[in-house]
């Protein structure tokens, strides 16, 4: 169990959440291991086989504290939230756009522009910082492929071809990302992306961090009144926060990929912090999860320059800023959705 800012992370296996007055109590083997006043929390995220009493769930719902349950791999399973109080007119317009292939296509193109440009920036920065210790030709090849992908976005004719382009570019990007893993190369590598379940240590680390990012984006979208389950690039699927997955695409290199590289290259995490399950999937041990959670929260306190707002913003607020900008676009207050571009950030 660990509280970071206003989020409570439950990582102790087989824990149980209960209610005591206005406190959320965490039990392990019938012993109290922690308690937290509900008014100090915005969200609770449980990893692994965690249970919760009906009164604890009601306490969270009544106080607008989201209670999310993840698998040990970090895959979202379910969430319990209180009454939805979003702007009905905003959501109705969101649904109209989602049902309009042309309108969804335009938003999706901007989202992928942001993702491709941020991915290219990360590889260029890594190349410049470590050109004497990496195979520069591999990075250059990935950068060239991403640049060609950027140029071809406007040539795509429909959303399906755009999704196909994103998949092709992702393969090149992760090959370039692998070259930027400078330490512990035998234990951490990025030959390809595997998710359900992650099949190596690096994929396990990325999946865990992507889950944290998805939860932050989902909460940010709900805060501005948007429905996180109705997206434009990702198709609707029961239980999948498609719009949160849309917005996090441009933020993956910014908030997750660079952090993951630092954790490995600075030897903050090691292979000893991961374990292979019977299914062949790799998950992190509790101590390593806690370390990663601390670094995740620290990363979110870093400030970057937001090119659209033209001011410095903490990285942890970027999901909220982008959600706000998307809502303004849907309302018709701005002409297009402006993705966050790390290449223009002045840190």
N, C-alpha and C positions, 0 to 999 in steps of 0.2 A: 504494500500500500504506500502511495506517495502522493502528496498534494503539491501541485505546482501551479502558482498563481491561483486562479479560481476553478481549476479542474482537478478532480480527485481521480487518480488512476489506481485501480485495484489489480494487482499483479500476483498476489499471494494465492497459490492454487487452493481450490476448494473453500474459498471464503464465502461468507454469507452476510448480506446486508439486512439490518433491522432498524426499527425506529424506536427512539426513546425521547418522547416529547418533541422538541423541534430539532433534535440531533439525528444524524445518520450514523449508525454504529456498524463497524466492521468486525465480524467475528471469524475466528479460525479455530476449529476444533473446540467449539463452545467457549472459547476464551476471547475477550475483547482485545483487539489489537489496534483499535483506533476509533475515534468519533469526531464528527465535524458538524458544527451548526449549519443547518441547511441554507441559511441566508448568506453564508460565506461562499457558496458554490454556485457555479453556472452550469456545470456538467459533471457527470460521473461516467468513467469509461472502465469497463470490466474486461479483463483478458483471461480467457480460459473458462474453467467450469465454476462459475460464480453464481450463487443463488441470491434471491431477494424476497423478502416478505411482502405480502400485499400492502401492508401499512407503510413500508419503506418506499414502495413504488408510488403509492398515493402521495406521500410526503414530497417526493421529487416532482410529481406531476402538478400538485397544487402550488408549488413554488417556482414553476417554469424552469426546473432543473432537468435537463435531458439525461436519461439513463441509458447508456449504450452497452451492448454486449458484443464482444469480439471472440473469435476462435483463438486458440493459442498461437495460430499463425498470423493473427492480426486481421483476419477477414471479418468484415461487418456481418453480424447475424440479425440483430433486431435492436430497436430503440423504443423506449417508452417516453412519451412527451405529453405535456399538458394540452389544454385547449388551444387550438390554433387561432391566432388573433391577427392574421395577416390582412393586408389591404385587398378586399375582394375584387375591386376594379383592376388593380395591378395584376392579380393572379388570372383574372379572366382574359386580360390582354396577353399574358404569358402563354396561356393555353391556345389562344388564337394563333400566335406566332408558331408555337410548336406544331400545330396542325397545318401550317402553311409551309410547304417544302421550300419555296423560294426565300421566304423570310428566315427560316431556320438555316438555310444554306449560307446566307450572308453573315449571320452571327458566327456560324461554325468556321467560316474562312478566317475571320478575325482571330478567333481562339487559336487556330492552328498557326496563323502568322506569329502570334505571340509565343507559342510553344517552340516553333522552329527557330525563331530568332534568339530566344533564350538558350536553347540547346546549342546553337552555333556559338553564342557568346561564351558559354561555359567551356566548350572545347578550345576555342581560341585563347581564352585566358590560361587554361591548363597548358596549352602548347607553349605559350610565351613564358610561363613560369618554370617549365620543366623541360625545355627543348634539348638540354644536354643529357637527359636521362630517359628519354622516350623515343619511340620510333615515330618521328614527325610525319612520315609519309602516310601512316595509318590515320593519324588525326586529320591530315590534309584531305585524305580521301573521304572521310566522314563529313568534313566541313563542306567539301564540294558537292556531295550528294544532298546535304541539307539545303545548300544555296539553290541547287536546281529544283528542289522541292518547293522552295519559296516562290521561285519564278513560275512554277506550274500551277499554283493554287488557283489563280484566276482563269486558267485554261480548263479547269475541271467543270464538268457539266451538271453534276448532281452530287448529293450528299454521300451516296455510296462510293463514288470514285474518290471523294475526299477522304473517306475513311480508309480506303485502300492505300492512298498516298501516305496517310499518317502511319500506317503499319510498316510500309517500306522504309520511311525515314527513321522510324524507331529502331529498326534493325541496324542501320548504319550508325546511328547515334550511340547505341549501347556498345558497339564494337569500338568506337572511339573512346567511350567512357572507360572501357576495360584497360585501355592503354594508359589512362591516368591513375590507375591503381599502382602505386609505386612501392608499397611495402606489403609484406605478408601475401605475396602474389600466389603462392601455392594454396593458401587457405581462402583467399578472396579473389574471385574473377567474375567477369561479366560477359561471357561468350554469347549469351542470349537471355531474354527475359522469360522467367518461369514464375507462375503465380499461384496456381491452385493444385498442389501446394508448391511453395518455393523449393527448388531442388539443390540449392547451394547456399553458402553463408551470405554472399552478397545479395542474392535475391531475397533472402529472408530479411535482411536488414532493410532493404528498399521497401519490401511489402509492409513491414511494420510502420515505417515512416510515412508511406503513402496513406496508410489507414488513418494515422493521426491527422494528416493534412486533409483528407476527405471529411473527417469529422469536423474540423475547424471550418471548412468551407460550407458544409451543410448547416452548421449553426449560424454562420454569417448570412447565408441566404434566407434562413427563417427569420432572422432579426430584421431584415429589410422588407419582409412580407412576401417573398417569392417562395414557390413550391420547389424544394430541392429534388423532388422525384420526377419532375417533368423537364427534360432537357431538349437540346437542339442537335448536338452532335451525337450523343449517346442515345440509343433507342430506349423507349420505356420498357421496364421489366419490373414485375412485382418485387418490392423490397429494395430496389436499386436506386440510390439517389443520383439519377442521371444528370441533373443540372450541376450538382456538386462535382461530379466527375468531369463535366465539361470545363468548368472554371479552373479546376485544379490542373488541367493539362498544361496551361501556360506557366503554372507555379511549381511544377515538379523540379525543373532544373534549379529554380531560385531557392526554394526552401528545403528540398529533400536531397537531390543528387549531389550537390556541392557538400552538404553536411555529411552524407554517407562517405564520400571520398576522404574528408577530413578525419572522420572517426577511424577509418582503416589506416590511412597513411600516417596518422599520428599515434597509431597503436592504442587508441582509447578502447577499442574492442579487439578481441582475439578469437581464434577458433575455439578456445576453451569455453566461450560463452554461448556456444550453439550446440544443439543436440539433434540427431536424426531420429525421427519417429519410425514406427513399424511400417507406415505407408511410404516411406522414402522421403517425406517432407522434412525440411529443416526448420526448427523453431529456436528462438532465443531463450536462454535461461533467465530466471527472474532477476538476478543481479545485473545481467547485461541489459535487460529491458529497462531497469531503473536508471542505469547510466545513460542509456540512449534518451530516455525521457528527460533527464536533466539537461542534456546537451540540446535537445529539441527546444525546450523552453528558453534556454540561453540564446540559441540562434534567433528566436523570434523577437528578442529584445534589440537586435542589431538594427541600425537605421539605414535606410536607403533613400535615394531621391526618386520620387514618383514623377515621371515625365509629364503626365497629364495634369496632375494637381500642381506641379512645379513647387513641391515642398518635400521636406524629409518626413518619412513615415517609418515607424517600426515594422519590421518584416511580419510580425504577428498580426498586424492590422491590415496587411495587404488583402487577405481574403475578404475582409469587411469593406475595404475600399472598392474592390472589384465588384462585389455584390451590389454596392450602392450605385456604381456606374452602370451596371447592367439594368438595374431597376429604373434608373433615369432614362436610359435608352428605350426601354419598353414603354415608359410613360410618354415618350416623345420629346423629352427635355433636351436630348443631344442627338446628333445625326447618326452616330454609329457607336457600337460598343468598342471602347479603347482597351486592348489588352495591356497588361503590365509588361514593360520591356526592360529587362535587366541590362541590356546593352547600353541603355541611356542612363543607368543609375550612377550617381556620383556618391560613392561610399566614403 
